[in-house]
Amino acid sequence: MSLSHYTTLEAAQAILENKSLKLSMGAFLAANDPRETKYWHFNVNMNATENRQLFHERRISEQIKQGIGSLSFTRDIKNILGYYRPRMWAQYAENHRGICIVFNKRALLNCIHEYLDNQGIIYNGKVKYINPSESFRVGELNDITQDDITNENISKFESEIFQESHRTIYLFSKHKDWRDEAEYRIIFRRCAAIECREFCIPCRNAIEKIVFGVDSPDTHEQITRRRLDEDVSKRISRYNHIIDICRNQQLNFERVRWTNGIPGQDMLPVTPIAE
């Protein structure tokens, strides 16, 4: 099974430039659903004003989420490959001008475990898309009390939230509106003794191929049809640089071709685009 990671040319270059090709673990707080970025309400009946309870809940949520790293991918579903998803290209890869890095799922998980196992705990799985009015049962933590909220007992909250019975609803659930993304998520809970920092995972052995968007530069003729301004010049330079990296690292690469809305493979030019 493959996992597809859509990104910009600039971000792809940062991943691929290092000889070991390092994938950076993102922050859970930087995700795109309010479920991840906003505070959790724990539904404990406190003997305090509502504003005071919200104050503590926001602080608790932020502290817990700051210790969580995450990686998000699009998985293959039915007859649709993860890197042939037009909406994902439009939303996450610069409207078809960016890149999709395709990983072998098993090899990627091996890379992540090898690099992070001694620094924390790794969880992975499909994201569940649910109707919040029916299924978001946050707050049903067994042993959380008013005192735990008032004293901001972070360790107790963490031990509850990361239990298998609660982990899916807190960390692997999103609003049903996101369901077409078919997300596969990897969560990293760092050890308390490990200071918060960026975790860059060597992933060369897990990359199956690099896929360029249909509107990536392809020929000098195409570029000269429009004014070669500074932004276009930078994009061409990045594009050529990434092609060079792929060749040097012996990575397979291709570009998406769309014919009447049907995706296919398009060959890329052998020679660099004139800058």
N, C-alpha and C positions, 0 to 999 in steps of 0.2 A: 504494500500500500504506500502511496505517495502522499506527502503533505506539501502544500504550496504556500509560499510566503510572498505576498505582493508588497512591493516597496518602490521607492523612488530611485532614480539613477544615482543620486548622491548617496543615499543610504546603502544601496547595493555596492557602490564603490568602496565604502568604508568597511563592509563585510569582507569583500573579496581581496582588498589590497594586501592584507596580512598574509604571509606565506602559509599559515595554518588555517586561513579563512575562518575568522571568528564571528560567531553570531552573538549579539549582545542581548542578554536577558532584560526585557523591558520592565517597567514599573506597573504593578497592578492598578495603581491610582491613575495611570496615564491612559487607561483603556477608554472605550468610546460609549459605554452604556452607563447611565446614572446609577445603575445597580453596583457598578464598580467604583465610580468616582465620588459618589455622594455617601453620606453617613448611613449606617445601619441603625434602625430603631429596634430595641430589644424587648419592647412590650412588657416592661416590669412596672408594676404599680408603685411608684415612688411617693413618699410623703414629702413632696416638694413641688414647686411650681413647674409647669410644663417647660418653660424656657431653661430652667436649671437642669432638668433631666436631659433636654436636647444638647445643652452645653457639654455634659459629660459624655453622652453618646457620640457626639461628633469627635471629641478628643480620643475616645477609645477606638472608634472606627479608623481614624487617621493613623494612630500608632500601630494598629494591627496591619493595616494595608501597606504602610511604609516598609514593613518587613517581608512583603510578598513580591516576588518577581514573577513575570509571566511571559510566555511566548504564545502567539496565536497563529494558526494556519488554517487554510481551507483544505478540507479533505475531499477525496474523490467520492462522488455519490452516484449510484446507479450507473448510467452510461455517460456521465459528465465528468471529465477529468478536472481536477482542481485548478489547473492553470488555463482552462478554457471557459472562464466565467466572466462575461463582459461587464457585469455590474461591479465585480471586484476590481477589474482593470480600471474602471472609471473612478471608483471611490478611493482606492488605496495606491494605485500606480500611475498617478499623474494623468488620468484620463487617457490611458492606452499609450503613454509615452515613457512609462517606467519599465520595471523589470519584475519578473516572478522567478524566485529561486525555488526549485523543486527538490525536495528532500526525500530520501528513503526513510520511512517512519522508524523501522527497527534500528537502522544504523544511527539515526539522529538521537533516539532515546539512549542508545549505548554511549554515544559521545557525551550526552548530558550527564548521565549517571557517572561515567568515568571522571568527569571534571568536577562535579558538584556533590557527590555522595558524602564526602567528608566535611562539607560545609553547611549541610542542611538536609531537608527532606523534599523529595520530588513527587508530585502527583500529576497524573495525566489522564485525559479522557475527552470524550465528545461533550460539547456544550449542549445542555438541554434548553429548549426554547418553550417558554410557558406563558400562559395567560396570567398576569399578576393578580388580577381580581379574584382568581380562583386558587392559585397554587403557591403564591409567595408567602410561605408560613414562617417568616423570620420572627425571631423573638422566642421561639419555643425551645429555648436552651434549658436543659433540665435543672441545673443547680445554680443559676444566676439569681442573685438577690439584689435588693435595693442597695445594700452596703457595697456589693461588688461594683455597682455603677458609680456610687458616690466616691468610692476610694479608687476608682479606675483600675480595677484588678485585671490588668492586661493578660497575665499568664493564665488566669482562669478562663477568660473569654477565649483565648487562643486554643486552649485544650478542648473546649467545647466545640468551637467552630470547625476545627480540623478533624473532629471525629467523623468516621465514615457516614454516620447517620445524618450529619449536618453539612458535610463538605459539598455535596452536590448543589444544595440549595443556595449556599453562600458563595461558592467559588466557581461552580460550573453550570450556572443558570443565567439566562438572559431573557429579556423581553421577547415575546413571540415575533415582534416586528423584524428581528435580526435573523430569522430562521433560514433565509436563503443563503446566508454566508456559510452554512455547514461547517462551523468552527471546530477545530480540534485544539485543545488548550493544554499547555504544560505549565504547572504552577510550582514555584520553588519557595519553600519556607526556610529561610536562613536560620542557622543556629544563633541563639542569643549572644554567644561569645564572638560571633563574626560581625565585624563592623559593617555598616551599610555601605556598599560600594557597588560599582558596576561589575557584573559577571559576564565575561566574554568567553564563549565556549568554542573551542576548535571544532570545526564541523566539516572539514574538507572531505573526509571519507563518507559523509552522509549525503553529499550533493549529487543528485542524478543529472541535472542539467540546469542551464540558465535560459529563460525564455524572455525575449524582448517583446514589448508591446507593438501593436501593428503600426503605431505612429512614431516609433523610434526612427531616427534618421536612417535612410537607406542608400541614397545615391547623391552625388554632388549636384546632379541636375535638380533633384527635388529641393535641396536646400537653397539653390540660387533662385528659385521661383519667388522667394520672399526675402526681405531685407535681412542681411546677416548681422543682426544686432548682437550685443554682448551676451544676452541670455542664450541665444541660439548657439553662439560660438562655444560657450561653456558646456552646453549639452553635447555638442559634437565631440569636444575634447574628452568628456567623461565616457561617452559611448565608445570612442576608439580605445580609450584606456581599458575599459571593461573587456572589450574584445581581445585585447592583448593579454590580459590576465587569464581569460578563458583558454587561450591558446597555450600560454606558458604553463598553466596548471592542468592542461589536458582535460578541460571540462567541456562537455557537450553543450552547444548553444544553438538556438534557433529563434525565429521570430514568428509570432502568431499571424496568420493570414485569415481574413474573414471574407467568405464568398456567400453573398445572400444570407448573412447571419450565421453561416456554418463555419466553425473554426477549422483551421488546418495548419500545416507547417510551411513556413516560408524560409528559404535559404538567405543567409546574410552575405554581404559583399566580402570578397577575399581581401581586397585592398582597403586601407583606411580611408575615411571620408576626408576630403580636403578641408582644413580648418582655416 
